[in-house]
Amino acid sequence: MNNYYVTAFYKFMPLSFESLLDLKALLQKTAERHQILGLIVLGPEGINSTLSASSLDDLAAFKTLLLNALNLTEMNFKDSLSHKAPFRRFVIKSREEIVTLGTPELVPLESKNHHLSPSAWNQVLKNEDDYVLIDTRNWYEFNLGSFRGAINPDIEKFTDFPKYLEQQNISKDKKMLIFCTGGIRCEKGILELQRQGYDQVYQLEGGILKYLEEYPHDQFAGECFVFDHRVALDQQLEPSTKYGLCPHCGQPSHIEISCQRCDQVTLICPDCAELDFKKVTCSKNCSYHLKLHPDRKVKSKKLDLPENGHLQRENLTQDKPPIKTAVGECK
């Protein structure tokens, strides 16, 4: 069994155009040297990334070089171990915002802004009741798992979050608690809440990933969606053995079916399980051909299944807005 060492991190800090070009070239070269895979998002406001390596030493060497390049002595790396390859390539992207809220003018300060450690967060959830707890993530992330009692904004993407807040009419003196996967969305989300007049706003430092590292099976129920081929992490931060990605729409899936056209076993999502032809096929291709020729079968594809017995698909096509499976888009 292969091990993959995974780290997620971000840092808000001003980077000039020249610095971005130099940093991009350096990180590309270093990733190739140490066989690093994953996604890095660079922008004028900083860096956001999740990476993996098959060697812990290679990942450590990349971290050291990154800190030196940014003139930092430390960074909040959220590390985990996976027996499933999270990525298949290395990509660096340049964007105006390293996590897209649609408000590039809102740049988090380098100092902490009402961060609650996992321990302090746990104390509030267990000992207080006069607060509003909001999950800043997308609806499909919420469906896999969230903190008990959290509100689901039911948003399609993070850029919908400001409008959602404006429509809620929550009292401005209410204590607000927000959280996300790794913390970066809350860094911007808290600025949006403060811009809208909320003073008592607190964010979970390090996000769900840091919380589960310290408090598995406590106030968080279910699994944590991640934007890579692991799909989700369980309470021990291990790759999910329950969820895959639906071959029809790209949503998280857990309903196992055997394709009526080619007999291949796969996982589909609850929405597609309600639709004709999709609910009994393993791909868009099989769905299309089964509809044309219901009685025509093709030879079963013999594919290796993961150890959990569930099939993970690498190439997905979507009818709905796609869920990007490259980590770093949101955390």
C-alpha positions, -999 to +999 in steps of 0.1 A: +000+000+000+014+034-010+014+063+014+007+099+002+016+128+026-008+157+022-006+192+034-030+222+031-020+257+038-026+294+029-011+327+038-024+362+032+005+385+024+011+412-002+030+399-033+042+421-061+039+412-097+076+405-099+075+384-067+047+363-081+066+356-113+098+346-094+078+325-068+059+307-095+091+297-114+108+286-081+078+265-069+074+249-103+111+239-104+110+227-068+078+206-073+094+188-102+125+181-082+106+167-052+077+150-072+051+172-056+015+170-069-015+192-063-026+228-068-011+262-058-031+294-062-010+326-062-022+361-062-014+397-051-029+388-017-009+356-010-009+319-016-034+290-011-026+254-017-030+217-010-002+194-021+009+158-017+041+137-021+049+100-018+079+109+004+076+128+037+112+141+032+103+156-002+072+173+013+093+186+042+119+200+017+092+218-003+078+234+029+113+246+040+119+261+006+085+278+006+090+294+040+124+307+029+111+321-003+083+339+016+107+350+044+086+332+070+096+312+100+063+292+102+030+286+086-001+267+096+003+235+076-026+211+080-011+176+074-028+143+068-019+108+055-037+092+026-035+057+011-052+070-020-035+094-045-052+128-040-037+143-072-025+132-106-006+164-115+009+196-103-006+230-113+001+266-103-027+291-111-026+329-108-057+347-097-068+381-083-081+364-052-066+332-037-101+322-026-128+338-047-155+358-028-158+384-056-145+411-032-107+416-040-108+448-019-114+427+012-079+415+021-074+398+056-049+414+079-018+394+087-028+394+123-056+372+136-092+384+133-114+368+160-100+333+155-111+306+179-088+276+184-105+242+181-104+240+219-121+274+224-146+266+196-155+234+213-161+252+246-185+277+229-205+249+212-208+229+243-214+256+269-232+284+251-265+285+232-270+321+222-252+322+189-257+317+152-235+290+136-231+293+098-214+269+075-197+290+048-192+261+024-213+250-006-244+229-003-228+196-014-201+200+012-226+206+039-245+174+029-216+152+036-210+165+071-211+197+093-212+209+129-243+200+148-268+228+147-251+247+118-271+266+093-267+256+056-268+287+034-275+263+005-251+282-018-237+269-051-204+288-047-186+310-022-194+342-042-230+337-033-222+340+005-224+379+007-259+380-009-271+351+014-260+372+044-278+403+032-311+384+029-311+368+064-319+399+086-300+384+115-297+409+144-264+428+142-256+422+179-260+385+176-229+363+182-219+347+149-197+316+144-185+307+110-164+278+097-151+262+065-128+233+055-093+247+062-100+283+073-093+304+042-129+311+033-136+323+068-107+348+066-127+366+039-161+356+052-155+374+085-146+406+067-178+404+047-198+399+080-180+429+096-186+450+064-223+442+068-222+455+104-218+423+125-194+430+154-194+397+173-181+374+146-157+345+153-141+320+129-127+285+135-090+287+132-077+260+109-112+250+099-128+216+101-095+199+092-077+213+123-108+206+144-110+170+135-072+166+141-079+175+177-116+165+183-127+136+162-162+123+169-172+153+189-192+183+176-187+176+139-210+150+124-203+131+092-174+136+068-155+166+054-156+172+017-123+180+000-116+191-035-095+162-047-097+125-055-102+115-019-136+132-022-140+134+016-121+127+049-136+108+078-133+117+114-097+104+115-088+125+084-086+093+064-099+092+028-136+084+027-147+048+022-183+059+016-182+086-010-172+088-047-180+113-074-210+108-096-200+100-132-231+118-145-229+152-127-198+152-105-216+155-072-205+134-042-220+100-046-226+069-024-253+048-041-237+018-056-252+005-089-244-020-116-246-005-151-274-021-172-254-015-203-219-027-194-223-042-159-196-019-145-201-011-108-200+026-098-214+051-074-240+077-083-255+106-064-291+107-049-302+132-075-291+111-105-306+080-087-340+096-094-335+101-131-343+076-159-312+059-175-288+078-152-299+057-122-289+025-139-258+035-158-221+041-150-214+071-174-230+096-197-219+075-226-238+044-213-268+065-203-270+079-239-267+045-256-290+027-232-317+052-240-312+047-278-309+009-276-324-004-243-318-041-253-282-037-265-254-046-241-216-041-244-188-061-229-182-053-192-152-032-185-127-048-162-114-020-139-095-022-107-116-011-077-101+007-047-096-013-015-130-001-002-147-017-032-160+016-046-151+029-080-136+063-083-138+080-117-110+102-130-127+119-159-161+135-152-186+153-172-214+173-157-249+184-164-249+207-133-223+234-126-191+212-121-176+206-087-139+212-093-118+183-080-085+201-079-077+211-043-069+247-036-100+261-052-117+263-018-107+252+017 
